[in-house]
Amino acid sequence: MYPNVPRPVPGPPPAPGPQQTDPRAGIDEAVAGLDELNTLPLTEHVDRFEAVHTELTVALSSIDKV
């Protein structure tokens, strides 16, 4: 490889905005997107899992209003 070439480093995820609705609604919708996972190409699985992770993060951070 090239030792002097800087490698990109991922940053932290964007901070979620204020929660206006029940956070469980977003979780239910994101998890429902996993129902058809076996019909999707593998390249689309990551997006579905990231959506669930994001919704869970938002819901958990809203518990203590963090």
C-alpha positions as CSV (number, residue, x, y, z in Angstrom):
1,M,0.0,0.0,0.0
2,Y,0.9,3.6,0.1
3,P,2.1,4.6,3.6
4,N,1.9,8.4,3.2
5,V,-1.6,8.5,1.8
6,P,-4.2,9.4,4.4
7,R,-7.0,6.8,4.8
8,P,-10.5,8.0,5.2
9,V,-11.8,7.7,8.7
10,P,-15.6,7.4,9.4
11,G,-17.0,10.0,11.7
12,P,-19.7,9.7,14.3
13,P,-23.3,9.3,13.1
14,P,-25.3,12.4,12.8
15,A,-27.1,13.4,16.0
16,P,-30.8,12.6,15.8
17,G,-33.2,15.6,15.9
18,P,-35.8,16.1,18.5
19,Q,-38.2,13.2,18.8
20,Q,-41.8,14.3,17.9
21,T,-43.4,10.9,17.7
22,D,-43.4,7.6,19.5
23,P,-39.9,6.1,18.8
24,R,-41.5,2.6,18.7
25,A,-43.2,3.5,15.4
26,G,-39.9,4.0,13.6
27,I,-38.6,0.7,15.1
28,D,-41.6,-1.2,14.0
29,E,-41.3,0.2,10.4
30,A,-37.6,-0.5,10.2
31,V,-38.0,-4.1,11.6
32,A,-40.8,-4.7,9.1
33,G,-38.3,-3.9,6.4
34,L,-36.4,-7.1,7.5
35,D,-39.4,-9.3,6.7
36,E,-38.6,-9.4,3.0
37,L,-34.8,-9.6,3.5
38,N,-34.6,-13.1,1.9
39,T,-36.0,-11.7,-1.3
40,L,-33.4,-8.8,-1.6
41,P,-29.9,-9.0,-3.0
42,L,-27.2,-9.2,-0.3
43,T,-26.0,-5.7,-1.2
44,E,-29.3,-4.2,0.1
45,H,-29.2,-6.1,3.4
46,V,-26.7,-3.6,5.0
47,D,-29.1,-0.7,4.3
48,R,-32.0,-2.5,6.1
49,F,-29.8,-3.4,9.1
50,E,-28.5,0.2,9.3
51,A,-32.1,1.5,9.3
52,V,-33.0,-0.8,12.2
53,H,-29.8,0.2,14.1
54,T,-30.5,3.9,13.5
55,E,-34.1,3.6,14.8
56,L,-33.0,1.7,17.9
57,T,-30.3,4.3,18.6
58,V,-32.8,7.1,18.3
59,A,-35.3,5.3,20.6
60,L,-32.7,4.5,23.2
61,S,-31.3,8.0,23.2
62,S,-34.8,9.4,23.7
63,I,-35.3,7.4,26.9
64,D,-33.1,9.8,28.9
65,K,-33.5,12.7,26.5
66,V,-29.8,12.4,25.6
